[in-house]
Amino acid sequence: MEIIQASSDNERVRKKTIRRAIVGFVFVMVVFTFFSKTLLHLSLPQVTIEKPAPGALSHEVTGSGTVEAAETIDLYINVNWAVREVAVQVGDEVKPGQELVSFQTQDAENSLKDNQARYQQKQLSLEKLQESFLAAARNGDESQMRGISRDIESAKLDQQIQERAIANLQRQLEDFTRLTSQIAGIVTEVNAVKGAPVQNGKAAVGIADLSKGHLLKALVSNAKAQYVNVGDVTELTFATLKNTRIKGKVTDIRDAAASQGSAVTQAGQNGNLRDQKKISFALQDERLKGGETGEFDIVKKVPPTSLLLSNDAIREDDNGKYVLVMKEKKGPLGSEYFLQRASVQVGDADDQKTAIINGVTSMDKVVASSNKPVADGDRIIETR
C-alpha cells in the first residue's frame, strides 16, 4: 500500500510540474509576443491622418514696394550758361512760380549788345548802298545799279539773320535767367551745380506733381499675380508713417521683364523677371512725399470646392500626383495598418490647401505627415 501511495504522489507532482511548465511557457510566449509587437510598433513610421473635407480656398498675395510720383516733370535748360545759384534740393516742396535755379547771364547780355551793334552797322551799310543806288540811277548807269541792287539784297538778308540772333538771345534771357516751378510738387532731382553749366541731356530739376498722386510698384510671382486684377482696392501699410494704412488701387499689371528699367527694386531679381509681374498701386494721400516703403496683403477667396487636402498630403512621382491612404487589416494579434497609393486629380490650391477633383473620398484617411519617409505598402502607426 505504501508503494502504491508513493507512486500516486509522484504522478501528481509530475502533472503539477508539467502544468506549471505549460503555464510558464504560455506566459513567456505572451510576454515575448507583446514586447515584440511593441518593439515592432516603435520601429514603424508614425503618421498623422486627415480626411478630405469641403472648404474654400483663400489666395493671399503679399509684397512691398517704394512710393514714387505718379507724374514727374523734368525742367531742362537749353543754353550752356553757368549756374549762379541753386535754390532747392531734393525733397523740398515747391509752389508755382518759385525760383529753383538762377544762371549767369553776363556773357549772353554782352552777346546781345554785340549783335544789336552789328545790326546797326548793317543798317548804316544798307542806307549807304541805297544812296549809291539812287546816285547810279540819276547817272543812268544800269550796270552799276544792278550790282548795287544785289548788294542791297545781301545786306537785307544779313540783317534778317542778325534779327533772328537778337530775338533768340532775348528769348533765352527771358526764359532761362531764372528757372521757376510751374506746379506744386516735391523736388525729386537736382542736376544744377553752382558755377557750372547743366550737363547736356539732363534735366536741371525734376519735380513730382503733387496733384497727380503717387504710385507704388512691386514685383510678385506670376502664380500670385493671377489673383490680382486692375481695379482691385486694398490697404497698404507704411512703417515710416507709424504703420499708417493708406488705400491703394491697382492701376497696372504687366510683365516685369518688359519694364526692367522701372523704379522697382531689382537687385538680385533680374535673373527671374520672366516669372514675375509688376503691379502698380495708385495712392492719394498728402502724407506721402515719395521714397516710403509700403506693404500690401491682398486676400482673394474662391467659391467653396467639394474636397480639400493639406498641401503636404499631395505627393508626386513619375506617374503623377497621388496620396497615401491608410488601410486596415485584421490579424491574430489585432488590427494592422498599411499604406496604399491613390492617384488623384487636383485643382486649384492656395498656400495651405489643394482642391481634389477625384481619386479619394471624404471617408478616406490620407497621410498628412510622418516622422520618417513612407511609401506604398508600408506598415505604419497612426498618431493622434
Secondary structure, 3 states (H helix, E strand, C coil): CHHHHHHHHHHHHHHHHHHHHHHHHHHHHHHHHHHHHHHHHHHCCEEEEECCEEECCEEEEEEEEEEEECCEEEECCCCCCEEEEECCCCCCEECCCCEEEEECCHHHHHHHHHHHHHHHHHHHHHHHHHHHHHHHHHHCCHHHHHHHHHHHHHHHHHHHHHHHHHHHHHHHHHHHCEEECCCCEEEEEECCCECCECCCCCCCEEEEEHHHCEEEEEEEEHHHHCCCCCCCEEEEEEHHHCCEEEEEEEEEEEEHHHHCCCCCCCCCCHHHHHHEEEEEEEECCCCCCCCCEEEEEEEEECCCEEEEEEHHHCEEECCEEEEEEEEEEEECCEEEEEEEEEECEEEEECCCEEEEEECCCCCCCEEEEECCCCCCCCEEEECC
